Structures are given as C-alpha cells and as structure tokens.
C-alpha cells in the first residue's frame, strides 16, 4: 500500500490518466484527475512493478459530476523502450458527447481552408471557445504520447499545444497534426512532440504512426 | 470580409444561395452546412472582401434581400483580442491584480504601492541580476519600539511560474488594504515584519514574456555564450550538486558552476544570512502542483523539527482547502516529488530558519504553468 501523495503513485496515476484520455477523450470530453484515492504497488519478479490505483476524475465540461475509476499500470522491468501496460475501468457511464461530436465534425468538414492554430492556451492561459474541442483533442493525442513514453521515473503533463494543423483527407476521418509541449516533472524539461491524430465521431481517436 | 444576414423566402432562393455557397466556397456561419439552409430561417454568410460586391450583385439580381451583420470581420477579431494594455492605467488604485503583468509594470507597481502606503512599506535594494536589473524587496513593517521577527517570502524564482509573482503582488495588496480593518492582519503586523520579493528571477521572467513562455532558469551565459541559464532553485548551498541536478548548462536543472554562482542567488542568500537570527519563516512560492513542501529534497531523512513543520503545514493546507475546496498535499519534496539539491528552501532551513516551506500553487497539470488569469483571484484568495 502506498500513500497517495507518494511520488511513485502520482506518476503511475499520470500514466493512467493519459491512457484514459486517449481511449475515451474527444473534442467534447476532457477528463482530468481530481484525486488519487488509493494506491498499491506490487513487485512482480522478472516482470516489473504493477500499480493498482483508485482514481477520482472529472469531465471538464461537467465538473459537478464525479467519475470514479480503477486502473492498473504495469511498468516492465528493465525494458525502457516498451510502454507500460495499462488497464482502466470506468465506473458508470460517461456523459454522451454525440451531439457535440457531430457538430464539431461538421464544422471542421465545412471549413474551406484547413484549420491552423498556435499556442493553445496562450501565454495568459486563454483558449478561444471555438478552439476548445481542438484543445481537448490535443489532450487525446498527448495522452497517447504520455502513455507510450512514461517510466517510473517520469511524470508528464501537457504544457501547451504549440501548433496544430488540420490535414484534409479523402476518407471520413479528421486528421490533426499536433506539436505538443510536454512538461516532464522530474527533469523539469519541456519536450516538443509531433503527433498526428485521426478522429471520427463514431470510430473515435487513434494516433497515426 | 463581411458577414451578411439573409432570410431566404422561397425554395428558389434557397437553391440559389446553396449554389453561391458551393461556387464561391463561402464560409457559412449559420447554419453549418448548405444543405441545412431553409426558407424562413436565418442565414449568416461570411464573404471574403474580394467577392463582396459580386455576391451582393448576385443577391440583388435574384431579389434576395440581405443586411450587413458585420461590416469588417478583421476589425472585430482585432478588438476581441485580450489585453489591450493602456499605458496610462498605472495608478496603484487601478492596478489590476487579476491579470498577469510584465516586469516593467511590476517595477512601477512597487514604487506606487510604497508611495501609497509609505507609513508601512519601504522598498529596498537586494542586488542585481545577471543582466544588471535591480532586485527590490518590499518591507512591510509597522513602526514600533519592539524588535520584530521576520517572515520572508519570495516569488518568481522560476520564470514560467507566472501565478507566483501574481500571488506576491496580491499578498502585498491584501495586507496593505486591510491592515487597519482586519484584526488578524493588524495583530500579525504588531509582532512580525513581512519581507516580500515579488520577482526573484527577473531576467528569466522577462524572457518568458518576450521569447519563451516556458523558460525556467535565469539568463546567465555559459560555454562561451552558447548556452544560457542556471536553475536558481538548484544553485543554493544546500548539498549543492549532489542529486536531482545536471552539470550541463543545456539542462533545465543545471545547477550552475558552483553553489551561489548566480548573482540572483547570492543577492538572496547574502541578505537572508545577514538577518537569519530574526527570520522565523522562509516561504518560496512556485507553481504548479498544489503542494506545501517541507525540507528536504536531497534526502528522505526528516529535519529535526519535522513534527512542527508538518503540523503547521497541515493546518495551512486545511485552511486553504476550506476556501474553495482546492486540495493541497503536504510533505517533503523527496517523498512527494523527486530528489533535488541546492534548493532555496532546504538552504534556509539548514542555516537555522525553523519554518521553511515551498508552496506549489495551482493547478495539478490541467493548465500547468499556463494558468488562466481568471484563476489568479481564487488562487490568491485561498492561499492568503
């Protein structure tokens, strides 16, 4: 059992949140961690360290509601190049974003010029309301990067979206090429990362390699 | 560019508008798609400047009436840009504490606040930064014949943590505006002097406004000017260089060429050393994380007065949470965050200042360093 304030529990929680954002986030849904309620660690010999977490989250568009979930994060021993294995179980239903997703999708598809934006949020922390869905898709994209690149010695947060460019496609997906700035808490470094995200209202998000 | 408001009356008009949209690839603001255009319903259409006349002619030809909703889209965009800084707005009574201010305005603010509350506040020279800018601290001291203990607070040791200097300014304002009417504050000032350094890393702060919002270190050059900046919070003489640092200038946690190698560090250390027997509490304000951190970062070995440190910190965290429910965690840096050496807080404790804390203000990663200005007020109120 670990005190939830211990750094190793907090780092594992950040990985779980990143993974969950990738899996369930979208232009109308951004999940953030409110509280880490419980944490346990299990050392599995020859395999790695496994963290069992109880997390309390909230949807930024619906802050009064609580989203509870449990997560398991397994950091593989020695092998620094493989991503941690993560499993997350959300209790209850997440608020539906079908309407907002459809509106966003139609808006982007109707643009004559591909959308381009920089510095989200700006230096003063502001995000223009119409770019909030793009901001939340950056959470999805950076969630993937954070999940894939975390170790027990790192804790990543999205610091800022440096640049985003929409790329029109011949199929039905929306494509956004992001340059995100990730803040790594242990080294304090801010690292730029290029990540391309494909999104579709029914099919959800995936990072394109 | 103009935006027109049109209400098509007949199906033929709807069809013509749909044709116009697709032919000229016009930006439909309402409804979302051409196929949703309906007779009798509002239509808002943005037309690029170069096509305005042609489109209007076509509408006239088809007897479609319109009115101009937005005559100049660019002007509206420019107007809606935040932060129109008017330079005449520099009277301390009008200082906007719920906005982030560049260094120039903070310098002006210090002068004005001292003039306005001269019976209590004096501005003092602390030292100079690498780029030769003057570091000032404000001393808030109620005249009395008894000698008082000191509480020191510095903000902005890390350039990108903008909420930190914003808090120092807020704090000073709160104390000065309320010391006559708030019994807690007036009792405080009867027994204690407050020394506040609103921006410690001035060069870095300016750099984060002008060049790189996420800059952290100061701006002293190394390696023949090919590399810049020491992490001032790794540069103090407390287990300097032992853990959680880099000796490489290009690292963001570069600890400098030696303990107190940086002029900013020396300015602070020298002053605190000179007053150390009177300093009761050392506070250094950072972001983000929502933490109250106690010594040490370089070892998990607890300090001698750990119980007292923790108790005070826990009460502070509880009071803070009581305001808006913001939860703060309390504990040593080594246990809660990571190992580091050379921090100002650890150094203050090792030279004998009993209560030494690092505050990491809002938030916990959602906005991180780029905390929106609309959170300045609640953050500062709860931290007070």
Boltz contact constraints between the chains, C-beta under 6 A:
constraints:
  - contact:
      token1: [A, 5]
      token2: [B, 329]
      max_distance: 6.0
  - contact:
      token1: [A, 5]
      token2: [B, 331]
      max_distance: 6.0
  - contact:
      token1: [A, 5]
      token2: [B, 336]
      max_distance: 6.0
  - contact:
      token1: [A, 7]
      token2: [B, 336]
      max_distance: 6.0
  - contact:
      token1: [A, 7]
      token2: [B, 337]
      max_distance: 6.0
  - contact:
      token1: [A, 32]
      token2: [B, 366]
      max_distance: 6.0
  - contact:
      token1: [A, 106]
      token2: [B, 32]
      max_distance: 6.0
  - contact:
      token1: [A, 110]
      token2: [B, 32]
      max_distance: 6.0
  - contact:
      token1: [A, 110]
      token2: [B, 33]
      max_distance: 6.0
  - contact:
      token1: [A, 112]
      token2: [B, 25]
      max_distance: 6.0
  - contact:
      token1: [A, 121]
      token2: [B, 370]
      max_distance: 6.0
  - contact:
      token1: [A, 123]
      token2: [B, 213]
      max_distance: 6.0
  - contact:
      token1: [A, 124]
      token2: [B, 100]
      max_distance: 6.0
  - contact:
      token1: [A, 124]
      token2: [B, 373]
      max_distance: 6.0
  - contact:
      token1: [A, 125]
      token2: [B, 367]
      max_distance: 6.0
  - contact:
      token1: [A, 125]
      token2: [B, 370]
      max_distance: 6.0
  - contact:
      token1: [A, 125]
      token2: [B, 371]
      max_distance: 6.0
  - contact:
      token1: [A, 125]
      token2: [B, 372]
      max_distance: 6.0
  - contact:
      token1: [A, 126]
      token2: [B, 372]
      max_distance: 6.0
  - contact:
      token1: [A, 157]
      token2: [B, 365]
      max_distance: 6.0
  - contact:
      token1: [A, 157]
      token2: [B, 368]
      max_distance: 6.0
  - contact:
      token1: [A, 159]
      token2: [B, 214]
      max_distance: 6.0
  - contact:
      token1: [A, 159]
      token2: [B, 368]
      max_distance: 6.0
  - contact:
      token1: [A, 160]
      token2: [B, 370]
      max_distance: 6.0
  - contact:
      token1: [A, 183]
      token2: [B, 368]
      max_distance: 6.0
  - contact:
      token1: [A, 186]
      token2: [B, 338]
      max_distance: 6.0
  - contact:
      token1: [A, 188]
      token2: [B, 252]
      max_distance: 6.0
  - contact:
      token1: [A, 188]
      token2: [B, 253]
      max_distance: 6.0
  - contact:
      token1: [A, 189]
      token2: [B, 252]
      max_distance: 6.0
  - contact:
      token1: [A, 190]
      token2: [B, 214]
      max_distance: 6.0
